[in-house]
Every structure is written in C-alpha cells, then in structure tokens.
C-alpha cells in the first residue's frame, strides 16, 4: 500500500483493524451510532487521559500528536485512515481502560501495526492507562525514567514489533468487509465482550432494547 490521497475508494479506519466486521459494515452503511450511557462516560474519561499523557509526550519528548495518515490501495479498492496519538521515531498508541490487560489486545496491536507500516518503524508502543475522573492522579505516579518503557501503578506499557503477517491479515479482514458491503450482505455476527460497548448493539440485539 502507498500513502496517497484518492477519491472513490472505500474508507476504513486503523482503529477498526481486526474488529467486528459487522460493526464496520454498519458504519459504512450509515446507521446512526447509539452509545450506551456508561460508554459515554468512559469515552470522556479516555479523551481526558489521552490529552494529559499526550501533553507530556509532546512537551518532554518532542512527539508529534494526532498525526493523520492514509494508506491507499487501488488494487484492493480501499484506503485506511488513521490518527496516531504520538509519533517521533516510532508511534505510541494510548488506550484508556477500566481494567488493564496482561497482554495487549490483538486489535490494538493491529491498529498500531498499521501506524508502524506507514511510518516504516520497526516497533511501536501500546500504553494502557487506568481510566479515572482525574487522570493526573494516575499519570503523576508514572515513572518515565526508562522511557519509552515506562512503568507505574494503573499503567502498563508494551513494546510491539512490526508484524507483516498481521498487516496482511488486516488487509484481508478489510477486504472481506468490503465485499459484504458491496454485495449488501450482512457479515456474520461475532459475539464478544465488546458487544455491550458497541454503538450498533441495538441492530444486532434489538430484543435487549435501546
């Protein structure tokens, strides 16, 4: 894939890498998002957490924030758009979570992998931060002395190498969704814990109510 601006290509988002194909399909079809109220609260906390940590990465380490990228493939008929939380020689992706994972999630690694592909970086970092109403209470306890491998309570950092196989898997995933979209055919339902956080849950599980 190449970085370029183009017209007429289907647009996917890097944050959709290896996520539920049905959720991507509903977005492409233009169905309205209906976020559960508890998710709205977490989204706002996540934005605040991002802002505080990004400010440190920019001011202290000279990272560029919210770098927009496009990876485009005429052959596959789509392009991938992304916005990197922080990038210098390598990208950093920040994830606010109510509980921290022992290992990074596959779809988060796939998202970061797209950023590494675009930046031609050999590695990148996933930062998981515990969500809090006052993010500075969490971030102020982080030890940055070993940056970029930083540590602290309620914080977890993972160094992730670029994975060409995962990138090809991501392209296949998007291409499969594209074919369903073009044929107006709903992808199979993929049940997971993420369903309860999905803005399109009302379409998959109308019996649960809105």
C-alpha positions as CSV (number, residue, x, y, z in Angstrom):
1,X,0.0,0.0,0.0
2,X,1.1,3.5,-0.6
3,X,0.4,6.8,1.2
4,X,-1.7,9.0,-1.1
5,X,-4.9,10.9,-1.3
6,X,-7.5,9.4,-3.6
7,X,-11.2,9.7,-4.4
8,X,-13.8,7.0,-4.8
9,X,-12.1,4.4,-2.5
10,X,-13.9,2.8,0.5
11,X,-12.5,4.3,3.7
12,X,-11.6,2.1,6.7
13,X,-10.1,3.3,10.0
14,X,-7.0,2.0,11.6
15,X,-8.9,1.6,14.8
16,X,-11.2,-0.9,13.0
17,X,-8.3,-3.3,12.3
18,X,-9.4,-6.9,13.2
19,X,-12.5,-5.6,15.0
20,X,-16.0,-7.0,14.5
21,X,-16.8,-6.9,10.7
22,X,-20.5,-6.2,11.4
23,X,-19.7,-3.1,13.3
24,X,-17.6,-1.8,10.4
25,X,-20.4,-2.7,8.0
26,X,-23.0,-0.8,9.9
27,X,-20.7,2.3,9.9
28,X,-20.2,2.1,6.2
29,X,-23.9,1.7,5.6
30,X,-24.5,4.9,7.6
31,X,-26.5,3.6,10.5
32,X,-26.6,6.0,13.5
33,X,-24.5,5.3,16.5
34,X,-26.3,4.8,19.8
35,X,-23.7,4.7,22.6
36,X,-24.8,3.3,25.9
37,X,-24.6,6.0,28.6
38,X,-21.9,4.2,30.6
39,X,-19.8,4.1,27.5
40,X,-20.2,7.9,27.0
41,X,-18.7,8.4,30.5
42,X,-15.7,6.2,29.7
43,X,-15.2,7.9,26.3
44,X,-15.0,11.3,28.0
45,X,-12.5,9.9,30.6
46,X,-10.5,8.4,27.8
47,X,-10.3,11.7,26.0
48,X,-9.1,13.5,29.1
49,X,-6.5,10.7,29.8
50,X,-5.2,11.0,26.2
51,X,-4.9,14.8,26.5
52,X,-2.8,14.7,29.7
53,X,-0.4,11.9,28.6
54,X,0.0,13.4,25.1
55,X,0.9,16.7,26.6
56,X,3.8,15.0,28.4
57,X,4.9,13.2,25.3
58,X,4.9,16.4,23.3
59,X,6.5,18.7,25.8
60,X,9.0,16.4,27.4
61,X,10.0,14.2,24.5
62,X,9.1,16.2,21.3
63,X,6.5,13.8,19.9
64,X,4.1,15.0,17.2
65,X,0.5,14.5,18.2
66,X,-2.6,13.3,16.3
67,X,-0.6,12.7,13.0
68,X,-3.1,11.9,10.2
69,X,-2.2,9.1,7.8
70,X,-3.7,7.4,4.8
71,X,-2.6,4.1,3.4
72,X,-4.2,3.5,0.0
73,X,-4.5,0.5,-2.4
74,X,-6.1,1.0,-5.8
75,X,-5.9,-2.8,-6.3
76,X,-7.9,-3.6,-3.2
77,X,-10.2,-0.7,-3.7
78,X,-9.9,0.9,-0.3
79,X,-7.8,3.1,1.9
80,X,-7.0,3.1,5.6
81,X,-7.2,6.3,7.6
82,X,-5.6,6.8,11.0
83,X,-4.6,9.3,13.5
84,X,-1.5,8.4,15.6
85,X,-1.7,9.5,19.2
86,X,2.0,10.4,19.3
87,X,4.9,9.8,16.9
88,X,8.6,10.6,16.6
89,X,10.9,7.8,15.5
90,X,8.2,5.3,16.5
91,X,4.4,5.5,17.2
92,X,2.7,5.4,20.6
93,X,-0.9,4.5,20.9
94,X,-2.7,5.3,24.2
95,X,-5.6,3.2,25.5
96,X,-7.7,4.2,28.5
97,X,-9.2,1.1,30.1
98,X,-11.3,0.4,33.2
99,X,-9.0,-2.7,33.8
100,X,-5.6,-3.2,32.4
101,X,-4.8,-6.3,30.2
102,X,-2.0,-8.7,31.0
103,X,-1.2,-8.8,27.3
104,X,-2.1,-6.2,24.6
105,X,-5.3,-6.9,22.6
106,X,-4.9,-8.2,19.1
107,X,-6.9,-5.4,17.5
108,X,-4.9,-2.8,19.4
109,X,-1.7,-4.4,18.1
110,X,-3.2,-4.5,14.6
111,X,-4.0,-0.8,14.8
112,X,-0.5,0.1,16.0
113,X,0.8,-2.2,13.3
114,X,-0.8,0.0,10.6
115,X,0.9,3.0,12.1
116,X,4.3,1.2,12.0
117,X,3.7,0.2,8.4
118,X,3.0,3.8,7.5
119,X,6.0,5.2,9.5
120,X,8.3,2.4,8.4
121,X,9.1,1.8,12.0
122,X,10.4,-1.5,13.4
123,X,8.5,-1.2,16.6
124,X,5.9,0.9,18.5
125,X,4.4,1.1,21.9
126,X,0.9,0.5,23.4
127,X,0.2,2.4,26.6
128,X,-2.7,1.2,28.7
129,X,-3.8,3.7,31.4
130,X,-6.5,3.1,34.0
131,X,-9.4,5.4,33.5
132,X,-10.1,8.0,36.2
133,X,-12.2,11.1,36.6
134,X,-8.9,13.0,37.4
135,X,-6.3,11.4,35.1
136,X,-3.4,13.3,36.6
137,X,-3.9,11.2,39.8
138,X,-2.9,8.2,37.7
139,X,-0.3,9.8,35.3
140,X,1.5,11.6,38.1
141,X,2.6,8.3,39.5
142,X,4.1,7.0,36.3
143,X,7.9,6.5,36.2
144,X,9.3,7.9,32.9
145,X,12.9,7.3,33.8
146,X,13.1,4.3,31.4
147,X,11.2,6.0,28.6
148,X,9.7,4.7,26.3
149,X,9.3,1.7,28.5
150,X,7.5,3.5,31.3
151,X,6.0,2.0,34.5
152,X,3.6,2.7,37.2
153,X,0.6,1.6,39.1
154,X,-2.6,1.5,37.0
155,X,-0.4,1.7,33.9
156,X,1.0,-0.8,31.5
157,X,3.4,-0.4,28.5
158,X,4.1,-2.9,25.8
159,X,6.8,-2.7,23.1
160,X,5.3,-4.2,19.9
161,X,7.4,-5.2,16.9
162,X,6.1,-4.6,13.4
163,X,4.4,-7.8,12.1
164,X,4.0,-8.2,8.3
165,X,1.8,-11.2,8.7
166,X,-0.6,-9.3,10.9
167,X,-0.7,-6.4,8.4
168,X,-1.7,-8.8,5.6
169,X,-4.3,-10.3,7.9
170,X,-5.7,-6.8,8.5
171,X,-5.9,-6.2,4.7
172,X,-7.8,-9.5,4.2
173,X,-10.2,-8.5,7.1
174,X,-11.0,-5.1,5.5
175,X,-11.3,-6.7,2.0
176,X,-13.8,-9.2,3.3
177,X,-15.9,-6.4,4.9
178,X,-15.7,-4.5,1.6
179,X,-17.1,-7.5,-0.3
180,X,-20.0,-7.8,2.1
181,X,-20.7,-4.1,1.8
182,X,-20.6,-4.1,-2.0
183,X,-22.9,-7.1,-2.1
184,X,-25.2,-5.6,0.5
185,X,-24.7,-8.7,2.6
186,X,-24.6,-8.5,6.4
187,X,-21.4,-10.1,7.8
188,X,-21.8,-12.9,10.4
189,X,-22.3,-11.9,14.0
190,X,-19.2,-12.1,16.1
191,X,-20.1,-12.2,19.7
192,X,-17.6,-11.0,22.3
193,X,-17.4,-8.9,25.4
194,X,-17.1,-5.8,23.1
195,X,-20.7,-6.2,22.1
196,X,-22.0,-4.4,25.2
197,X,-19.9,-1.4,24.3
198,X,-20.9,-1.3,20.7
199,X,-22.9,1.7,19.3
200,X,-24.7,-0.7,16.9
201,X,-25.7,-3.2,19.5
202,X,-29.3,-2.2,19.0
203,X,-29.1,-3.6,15.5
204,X,-27.6,-7.0,16.4
205,X,-29.7,-7.4,19.6
206,X,-32.9,-5.4,19.2
207,X,-34.5,-7.6,21.9
208,X,-32.2,-6.0,24.5
209,X,-33.9,-2.6,24.0
210,X,-32.1,0.7,23.3
